[in-house]
Amino acid sequence: MAAHENAGDFTPGMIDRREAILRVTALLGGVALVGGSALLTGCRDEDRAVTGALFTAEDIAFLDEVAETILPATSTPGAKAAKTGAFMALMVTDSYSPRDQAVFREGMRKLDEASRKAHTVSFMTATPRQRLALLEAVDREQKAESDARRDEKEERQRAEAALSDQRQEAAPGADVGAAAAITEDLPPHYFRMMKELALLGYFTSEIGYTQALRYEESPGRFDPCVPYRPGEKAWAPHA
Amino acid sequence: MQDTSYDAIVVGSGISGGWAAKELTEKGLRVLLLERGRNVEHIKDYVNATKAPWQYPHRGGRTRAMEEAYPVLKRDYPLNEKNLEFWASDKDNPYTEVKRFDWFRGYQVGGKSLMWGRQSYRWSEFDFEANARDGIATDWPIRYADLAPWYDHIEPHAGISGSLEGLPQLPDGKFQPAMPLNCGEELVAGRLSKLYDGRRRIIPGRVANLTRELTGRSACQYRDACWLGCPYGAYFSTQSSTLPAAAKTGRLTLKPFAIVTEVLYDRDRKRATGVRVLDAVSDQTTDYSARVVFLCASTLNSTWLLMRSATDVWPGGLGSSSGELGHNLMDHHFRVGAGGKLEGMDDRYYNGRRPTGFYIPRYRNLFGDKRAYLRGFGYQGSAGRQGWSRAVAELGVGAAFKDSLSQPGDWSIGATAFGEMLPNHANRISLDETKRDKWGLPVLKIDCATGENERSMRKDMMTDMADMLEQCGAKGVYTYDNEYFPGMGIHEMGTARMGRDPKTSVLNAHNQVWDALNVFVTDGSCMASAACQNPSLTYMALTARAADFAVRELNRRNI
């Protein structure tokens, strides 16, 4: 939902807890984003299968390389140094719905398959340059799909809003189920999931906070307007 | 053996209960302060206050296990990994929703004062006369002049920072220096004020965070981690402000895990004699007596308690003789607004994390403006430079992409409207006798919905902000309505309204229950209308006023 994501964008100096948290949950929750519908409606019974350990050490090494390709070591350490692969695996295991877990797992397989097809080698044995070329292509694919989804969803919401106006006029006050009746969303593209989790995992890690960004635990002051020179790092948020 | 006889009993230790305890003890009463939840000791029990953000396994996010444990809390932002221990268990505290109502609760010493939004605005004469002027519900029995001295009384102790603006619809108070607007906000504020000749203006958010230290409390350190509990005591909470003051008198007894099951009522004397307490740990019941009882258990909970009391006299409970107990439930409707980008400011930034933003006071249906709906709304928003999250929806992978995200992004600005919800007799709570909680109490049934006035207002709430941003030069202006259900504002008000007539109201002008004059209700239950300002500051002032009145009445032997 574009509006929601934008609402999360007026980053620092938030008005109050609501918007601060809106911003954070907009990201966290691959949940609020990826598992969006599950969040609103609760998991369906058939989704409640016990998932157990979803990822092996090899899987985590694979995710580390995906994250490192998205966010490589430059003048600051990359995603692998920040243990982003393990974070991604944890979030998928603990926070994703079983449906989205399946999409994510299948995405790992698809990525490897695409590597073999494009470069004749597995993702893990591909060179950094080959991995980058592959992820650039997959990123374009997910962006196109996400944009199309968003447009469709906005169209649907406009239609639903019109419908809900009619409903409310007929019988004031939606019933409890109305909110839950939001049309089930299609799962997002697997690479959208991976990219979200890589960004979240990296920029909220200690390396992300203290090296990629600037962080002061207790600033002790607020300067409402200071000069900014290109290249200076962004301030990291807190809670 | 704990004493069971006191001068006063206060039920609930949140914003209102803390103030009741402070005022009553300082005026010489021996007070028993009852709290249904656990104790939370100032600083010591803020377990995550100094934890680094990267130390949370899910970095503050939510898991499926959390969602299953908190089926209500998960509906909005409160379900999170960082301060989950401050939100009440949905499983232990069920309620029945006739229509969806998101009830977000804080059951511990300090209540929701630990994690409140801290925005603090006085109500104005327009708000207190609104019902009478519009012929809606019943008239408030008080006017701004009745409450102004009590706002003056509570603000310096609570510590409210804000600017003096001279606005009749948002009276100035005894404020500490404001937390200033940042340069993006200043830019838009200057343009807006000029465009509207000062009738619409952006002012610094008035917030219960200190910019000057008070006894035992440091000034704000600009960490913006308030809702974890503040180790500096820099924002107002029961723990930082009212509880230490009450404790200092030596006349306070605080009892956690004390669920008040009913107010004990003497039908001959038409007075409450005390309360019955169920110990949440031992399951034992104890009666406590007092000359005066203050109900500050939170909006729905104080009324829930009244409904369980004196049922042998009134089947609907204490305070139900008017037929209005439980009715006229309100909240603030919000989650609608607009945002955009600001250009030409890329060489500007800020230092420190300010725990507030800006406020645009109400301007609709005031000073000659006339809309199709009644009442109005205010905006809460902020400007700032975008962080790394801007990249989530954009194309990009690799070294240049990563390094660009280490730098701040564009300046953006956005604001959310908070709108007044009209009192409506049909919006009500009642006892659901078919369902009991783990302590055997019949749960509350909530039946509440917004109406045509709110729906009509929401259109302005969305488009006004977009219009103002465009007029002020913002680019890429977008609007949003993220959908609102009653309760989400966590500004629930009403169900035991104040009024002038015992036939149409539950409480009189001094927050006394008409049917038992030594029972005072001073939390959000007492509200006869909702205005559009955040209500907590008004609860503080009403509580202090009622406590002063109660002590004078006790001394006169009137109650």
Contacts between the chains, C-beta under 8 A, distances in Angstrom:
chain1	res1	chain2	res2	distance
A	1	B	482	7.9
A	2	B	393	7.9
A	2	B	478	7.3
A	3	B	478	6.3
A	3	B	479	7.1
A	3	B	480	3.2
A	3	B	481	7.7
A	3	B	482	6.9
A	4	B	480	6.9
A	4	B	482	6.0
A	5	B	392	7.2
A	5	B	393	5.8
A	6	B	339	5.8
A	6	B	414	7.5
A	6	B	478	5.4
A	6	B	480	6.9
A	7	B	337	7.8
A	7	B	339	6.7
A	7	B	414	6.4
A	7	B	416	7.8
A	7	B	480	5.6
A	7	B	482	6.9
A	8	B	389	6.4
A	9	B	339	7.2
A	9	B	386	5.5
A	9	B	389	7.0
A	9	B	390	6.2
A	9	B	412	5.3
A	9	B	414	7.4
A	10	B	339	6.0
A	10	B	381	7.2
A	10	B	382	5.7
A	10	B	383	6.6
A	10	B	384	5.6
A	10	B	386	7.8
A	10	B	412	4.7
A	10	B	413	6.1
A	10	B	414	4.1
A	11	B	384	4.7
A	11	B	385	6.3
A	11	B	386	5.0
A	11	B	387	4.3
A	11	B	389	7.3
A	11	B	409	7.7
A	11	B	412	7.2
A	12	B	350	7.2
A	12	B	353	6.5
A	12	B	382	7.9
A	12	B	384	4.0
A	12	B	385	6.7
A	12	B	387	7.2
A	13	B	182	5.8
A	13	B	350	6.8
A	13	B	353	7.1
A	13	B	354	4.8
A	13	B	357	6.0
A	13	B	382	4.8
A	13	B	383	7.2
A	13	B	384	4.6
A	14	B	224	7.4
A	14	B	357	6.1
A	14	B	382	5.5
A	14	B	384	7.6
A	15	B	119	7.8
A	15	B	205	6.2
A	15	B	356	6.6
A	15	B	357	3.2
A	15	B	358	7.1
A	15	B	380	4.3
A	15	B	381	5.5
A	15	B	382	4.8
A	15	B	415	7.6
A	15	B	416	7.4
A	16	B	117	3.9
A	16	B	118	6.9
A	16	B	119	5.7
A	16	B	205	7.5
A	16	B	207	8.0
A	16	B	355	7.9
A	16	B	356	6.7
A	16	B	357	7.1
A	16	B	380	6.4
A	17	B	77	7.5
A	17	B	115	7.1
A	17	B	117	5.2
A	17	B	226	7.2
A	17	B	227	5.3
A	18	B	77	6.3
A	18	B	117	6.5
A	18	B	416	7.4
A	19	B	357	7.8
A	19	B	380	7.9
A	19	B	381	8.0
A	19	B	382	7.3
A	19	B	414	7.8
A	19	B	416	6.7
A	20	B	224	7.2
A	21	B	77	3.7
A	21	B	78	7.8
A	21	B	80	6.7
A	22	B	77	5.9
A	23	B	389	7.0
A	24	B	60	6.0
A	24	B	61	7.7
A	24	B	80	7.6
A	25	B	61	7.2
A	25	B	62	7.5
A	25	B	77	5.6
A	25	B	80	7.1
A	26	B	389	7.3
A	27	B	389	5.3
A	27	B	392	6.6
A	28	B	58	7.1
A	28	B	59	6.4
A	28	B	60	6.1
A	28	B	61	3.0
A	28	B	62	7.0
A	28	B	80	7.9
A	29	B	61	5.5
A	29	B	62	6.0
A	31	B	61	5.8
A	31	B	62	5.6
A	33	B	392	7.6
A	39	B	67	7.0
A	39	B	74	6.5
A	40	B	75	7.6
A	42	B	67	7.2
A	42	B	71	6.8
A	43	B	64	6.8
A	43	B	67	7.7
A	43	B	68	7.8
A	69	B	397	6.4
A	69	B	398	7.3
A	70	B	397	4.6
A	70	B	398	7.3
A	70	B	401	7.5
A	70	B	402	7.5
A	71	B	401	7.8
A	71	B	402	4.5
A	72	B	398	6.6
A	72	B	399	5.3
A	72	B	402	6.5
A	74	B	399	5.0
A	74	B	402	6.2
A	74	B	403	5.4
A	75	B	403	7.3
A	76	B	403	7.9
A	76	B	406	6.9
A	78	B	402	7.5
A	87	B	59	7.7
A	90	B	57	6.5
A	90	B	58	7.1
A	91	B	58	6.5
A	91	B	61	7.2
A	94	B	58	6.4
A	94	B	63	4.1
A	94	B	64	6.6
A	94	B	65	7.2
A	95	B	58	6.6
A	95	B	61	6.3
A	95	B	62	6.5
A	95	B	63	5.1
A	95	B	64	6.3
A	96	B	64	7.8
A	97	B	64	7.2
A	132	B	397	6.8
A	132	B	398	5.5
A	135	B	397	4.8
A	135	B	398	7.9
A	136	B	397	5.9
A	136	B	398	7.4
A	139	B	395	6.0
A	139	B	396	7.0
A	139	B	397	5.3
A	140	B	395	6.6
A	143	B	394	7.8
A	143	B	395	5.0
A	146	B	393	7.0
A	161	B	481	7.9
A	165	B	455	7.7
A	168	B	455	6.8
A	172	B	449	6.3
A	172	B	451	6.1
A	172	B	452	7.4
A	173	B	99	5.4
A	173	B	449	2.9
A	173	B	450	7.5
A	173	B	451	7.9
A	174	B	99	7.0
A	174	B	100	7.1
A	174	B	449	7.1
A	175	B	99	5.9
A	175	B	100	7.5
A	176	B	97	5.0
A	176	B	98	7.6
A	176	B	99	5.9
A	176	B	100	4.5
A	178	B	100	7.1
A	179	B	75	7.9
A	179	B	100	5.7
A	179	B	483	7.2
A	179	B	485	6.4
A	195	B	392	7.3
A	195	B	397	7.4
A	196	B	392	5.6
A	199	B	388	6.2
A	199	B	389	7.5
A	199	B	391	6.2
A	199	B	392	6.2
A	199	B	405	7.7
A	200	B	59	6.6
A	201	B	59	7.6
A	203	B	387	7.9
A	203	B	388	4.6
A	203	B	405	7.3
A	204	B	53	6.2
A	204	B	54	6.0
A	204	B	59	4.2
A	204	B	60	7.8
A	205	B	54	5.2
A	206	B	52	7.0
A	206	B	54	4.5
A	208	B	54	7.5
A	209	B	52	7.6
A	209	B	53	6.4
A	209	B	54	5.9
A	212	B	402	7.6
A	212	B	405	7.5
A	212	B	406	4.9
A	213	B	388	7.5
A	213	B	406	6.3
A	217	B	50	7.7
A	217	B	52	7.4
A	217	B	223	7.0
A	218	B	221	4.7
A	218	B	222	7.8
A	218	B	223	5.4
A	219	B	221	6.7
A	219	B	222	4.5
A	219	B	223	6.9
A	219	B	351	6.4
A	219	B	352	4.0
A	219	B	353	6.3
A	220	B	221	5.1
A	220	B	222	6.6
A	220	B	352	7.6
A	221	B	222	6.1
A	221	B	351	6.8
A	221	B	352	5.2
A	222	B	179	6.3
A	222	B	180	7.4
A	222	B	220	8.0
A	222	B	222	4.7
A	222	B	350	7.2
A	222	B	351	7.0
A	222	B	352	3.7
A	222	B	353	7.7
A	222	B	354	4.8
A	223	B	350	5.8
A	223	B	351	4.1
A	223	B	352	6.2
A	224	B	180	4.5
A	224	B	181	6.3
A	224	B	182	4.3
A	224	B	183	6.4
A	224	B	186	7.5
A	224	B	350	5.5
A	224	B	354	7.8
A	225	B	182	6.1
A	225	B	183	3.6
A	225	B	186	7.2
A	225	B	348	5.8
A	225	B	349	8.0
A	225	B	350	6.3
A	226	B	348	7.3
A	226	B	349	5.5
A	226	B	350	6.2
A	226	B	351	5.8
A	227	B	347	6.2
A	227	B	348	7.0
A	227	B	349	7.5
A	228	B	346	7.1
A	228	B	347	5.5
A	228	B	348	5.8
A	228	B	349	3.8
A	228	B	408	7.1
A	229	B	347	7.5
A	230	B	407	7.2
A	231	B	407	6.9
A	232	B	349	7.6
A	232	B	407	7.0
A	233	B	406	5.2
A	233	B	407	6.5
A	234	B	385	7.0
A	234	B	387	6.0
A	234	B	388	7.3
A	234	B	405	7.9
A	234	B	406	6.4
A	234	B	407	5.7
A	234	B	408	4.1
A	234	B	409	7.7
A	235	B	349	8.0
A	235	B	351	7.4
A	235	B	353	7.4
A	235	B	408	7.5
A	236	B	53	7.6
A	236	B	387	7.8
A	237	B	53	7.8
A	237	B	224	7.1
A	237	B	353	6.7
A	237	B	387	6.8
A	238	B	53	6.1
A	238	B	223	5.6
A	238	B	224	5.2
A	238	B	225	4.7
A	238	B	353	5.9
A	239	B	53	7.3
A	239	B	60	7.4
A	239	B	82	5.9
A	239	B	223	7.9
A	239	B	224	6.5
A	239	B	225	4.1
A	239	B	226	7.6
A	239	B	227	6.3
A	239	B	228	5.7
